[in-house]
Amino acid sequence: QVQLVESGGGLVQAGGSLRLSCAASGRIFSISAMGWYRQAPGKQRELVAGIIGGGRINYGDSVKGRFTISRDNARNTVYLEMNSLKPEDTAVYYCNADVMTYGGRGDFWGQGTQVTVSS
């Protein structure tokens, strides 16, 4: 019904940068919110950054000042610019979207993209 496809993960050294992208497609009427979560081995999934349709943004405390989320509404795409990466940012990063489809509202997840930061 709705697919979220992430890209941009990979291996980077500490202090480096990566940019993640997530494109939503399918029977989309509107998207009220998009965001990024991450899950490290043995830890719970946590919010990294979220952006609501009106432009309100929030960040997880551990990434404030280093990560920037942005959204292209025309392309149903959300981006995450990650700078000054640390080894503790290593995780699988998941895209999430709160979508109104032609069949009703739903919460959708991407398949995840691995980000590994080496020290």
Backbone hydrogen bonds in HBPLUS format (Angstrom, degrees):
<---DONOR---> <-ACCEPTOR-->    atom                        ^
c    i                          cat <-CA-CA->   ^        H-A-AA   ^      H-
h    n   atom  resd res      DA  || num        DHA   H-A  angle D-A-AA Bond
n    s   type  num  typ     dist DA aas  dist angle  dist       angle   num
A0027-ARG N   A0001-GLN O   3.02 MM  26  5.94 152.6  2.10 161.4 167.0     1
A0003-GLN N   A0025-SER O   2.83 MM  22  5.31 164.0  1.85 151.5 156.8     2
A0025-SER N   A0003-GLN O   2.89 MM  22  5.31 149.7  1.98 149.0 157.8     3
A0005-VAL N   A0023-ALA O   3.01 MM  18  5.37 162.6  2.04 142.8 147.5     4
A0023-ALA N   A0005-VAL O   3.03 MM  18  5.37 159.0  2.07 141.3 142.1     5
A0007-SER N   A0021-SER O   2.89 MM  14  5.27 140.3  2.05 148.3 151.0     6
A0021-SER N   A0007-SER O   2.87 MM  14  5.27 160.5  1.91 149.1 152.2     7
A0010-GLY N   A0114-GLN O   2.95 MM 104  6.13 120.1  2.32 140.7 157.6     8
A0116-THR N   A0010-GLY O   2.91 MM 106  6.14 168.5  1.92 157.5 157.6     9
A0012-VAL N   A0116-THR O   2.91 MM 104  6.36 156.6  1.97 163.4 171.1    10
A0118-SER N   A0012-VAL O   2.88 MM 106  6.28 155.2  1.94 150.0 157.5    11
A0016-GLY N   A0013-GLN O   2.95 MM   3  5.57 152.6  2.03 143.2 145.7    12
A0014-ALA N   A0118-SER O   2.73 MM 104  5.65 135.8  1.92 171.5 167.0    13
A0015-GLY N   A0085-LEU O   2.70 MM  70  4.87 164.0  1.72 142.2 148.0    14
A0085-LEU N   A0016-GLY O   3.11 MM  69  5.51 174.6  2.12 152.6 153.0    15
A0018-LEU N   A0082-MET O   2.95 MM  64  5.24 150.3  2.04 142.4 151.7    16
A0082-MET N   A0018-LEU O   2.79 MM  64  5.24 168.0  1.81 179.2 176.0    17
A0020-LEU N   A0080-LEU O   2.88 MM  60  4.99 163.8  1.90 144.1 145.4    18
A0080-LEU N   A0020-LEU O   2.89 MM  60  4.99 150.0  1.99 139.6 141.7    19
A0022-CYS N   A0078-VAL O   2.88 MM  56  5.29 133.0  2.10 154.5 165.4    20
A0078-VAL N   A0022-CYS O   2.91 MM  56  5.29 154.1  1.98 147.3 154.5    21
A0024-ALA N   A0076-ASN O   2.89 MM  52  5.43 165.9  1.91 155.2 160.0    22
A0028-ILE N   A0026-GLY O   2.91 MM   2  5.57 135.3  2.11 105.1  91.5    23
A0029-PHE N   A0100-MET O   2.77 MM  71  5.50 152.9  1.84 149.5 156.9    24
A0030-SER N   A0100-MET O   3.09 MM  70  5.19 154.2  2.16 141.7 146.6    25
A0100-MET N   A0030-SER O   2.79 MM  70  5.19 169.4  1.80 156.4 159.5    26
A0032-SER N   A0098-ASP O   2.92 MM  66  5.68 148.1  2.02 164.7 173.6    27
A0053-GLY N   A0032-SER O   2.68 MM  21  4.94 144.9  1.80 161.7 154.0    28
A0098-ASP N   A0033-ALA O   2.90 MM  65  5.20 163.7  1.92 147.4 151.5    29
A0034-MET N   A0051-ILE O   3.00 MM  17  5.57 162.6  2.03 156.8 161.2    30
A0051-ILE N   A0034-MET O   2.83 MM  17  5.57 163.7  1.85 170.3 175.5    31
A0035-GLY N   A0096-ASN O   2.87 MM  61  5.22 149.3  1.96 151.1 152.7    32
A0096-ASN N   A0035-GLY O   2.90 MM  61  5.22 154.9  1.96 146.8 146.4    33
A0036-TRP N   A0049-ALA O   2.74 MM  13  5.36 161.4  1.78 163.4 169.0    34
A0048-VAL N   A0036-TRP O   2.82 MM  12  5.40 162.9  1.85 147.1 145.6    35
A0049-ALA N   A0036-TRP O   3.22 MM  13  5.36 158.9  2.27 136.4 140.6    36
A0037-TYR N   A0094-TYR O   2.83 MM  57  5.13 161.1  1.87 152.1 158.5    37
A0094-TYR N   A0037-TYR O   2.72 MM  57  5.13 159.2  1.76 140.1 147.6    38
A0038-ARG N   A0046-GLU O   2.90 MM   8  5.51 151.1  1.98 149.8 159.4    39
A0046-GLU N   A0038-ARG O   2.84 MM   8  5.51 159.5  1.88 155.2 160.6    40
A0039-GLN N   A0092-VAL O   2.91 MM  53  5.35 147.4  2.02 142.4 153.0    41
A0092-VAL N   A0039-GLN O   3.04 MM  53  5.35 172.9  2.05 136.9 135.9    42
A0043-LYS N   A0040-ALA O   3.00 MM   3  5.38 156.3  2.06 140.6 137.9    43
A0060-GLY N   A0048-VAL O   2.82 MM  12  4.90 160.1  1.86 135.9 132.8    44
A0050-GLY N   A0058-ASN O   2.90 MM   8  5.45 155.6  1.96 156.4 161.2    45
A0058-ASN N   A0050-GLY O   3.02 MM   8  5.45 155.9  2.08 148.3 153.4    46
A0052-ILE N   A0056-ARG O   2.85 MM   4  5.28 163.2  1.88 154.0 159.5    47
A0055-GLY N   A0052-ILE O   2.67 MM   3  5.36 161.6  1.70 130.0 136.4    48
A0063-VAL N   A0060-GLY O   3.11 MM   3  5.71 160.5  2.15 118.6 124.5    49
A0066-ARG N   A0063-VAL O   2.95 MM   3  5.45 161.4  1.98 138.1 141.1    50
A0067-PHE N   A0063-VAL O   3.09 MM   4  5.65 155.6  2.16 163.3 161.6    51
A0083-ASN N   A0066-ARG O   3.06 MM  17  5.19 153.2  2.14 132.9 140.7    52
A0068-THR N   A0081-GLU O   2.80 MM  13  5.03 151.7  1.88 143.6 152.5    53
A0081-GLU N   A0068-THR O   2.78 MM  13  5.03 168.1  1.79 157.9 156.0    54
A0070-SER N   A0079-TYR O   3.16 MM   9  5.23 156.9  2.22 131.9 135.4    55
A0079-TYR N   A0070-SER O   2.82 MM   9  5.23 167.3  1.83 149.7 152.0    56
A0072-ASP N   A0077-THR O   2.78 MM   5  5.22 167.5  1.80 157.8 162.2    57
A0075-ARG N   A0072-ASP O   3.15 MM   3  5.51 136.4  2.35 105.4 116.6    58
A0077-THR N   A0072-ASP O   3.15 MM   5  5.22 168.8  2.17 142.8 144.5    59
A0076-ASN N   A0073-ASN O   3.22 MM   3  4.86 156.7  2.28  94.5 101.5    60
A0089-ASP N   A0086-LYS O   2.84 MM   3  5.39 164.1  1.87 120.0 125.1    61
A0090-THR N   A0087-PRO O   3.04 MM   3  5.64 164.3  2.06 117.9 122.0    62
A0091-ALA N   A0115-VAL O   2.98 MM  24  5.54 148.0  2.08 148.3 158.5    63
A0115-VAL N   A0091-ALA O   2.90 MM  24  5.54 163.5  1.93 162.2 167.6    64
A0093-TYR N   A0113-THR O   2.82 MM  20  5.25 173.3  1.83 149.3 146.9    65
A0113-THR N   A0093-TYR O   2.87 MM  20  5.25 146.7  1.98 137.0 147.6    66
A0110-GLY N   A0095-CYS O   2.95 MM  15  5.13 151.1  2.04 144.2 146.0    67
A0097-ALA N   A0108-PHE O   2.98 MM  11  5.32 153.8  2.05 145.1 149.8    68
A0108-PHE N   A0097-ALA O   2.94 MM  11  5.32 169.4  1.95 156.8 160.0    69
A0099-VAL N   A0106-GLY O   2.85 MM   7  5.38 157.9  1.90 169.8 170.9    70
A0106-GLY N   A0099-VAL O   2.79 MM   7  5.38 156.5  1.84 157.6 165.5    71
A0101-THR N   A0104-GLY O   2.80 MM   3  5.09 158.2  1.84 139.3 139.2    72
A0104-GLY N   A0101-THR O   3.25 MM   3  5.09 165.8  2.27  99.5 103.8    73
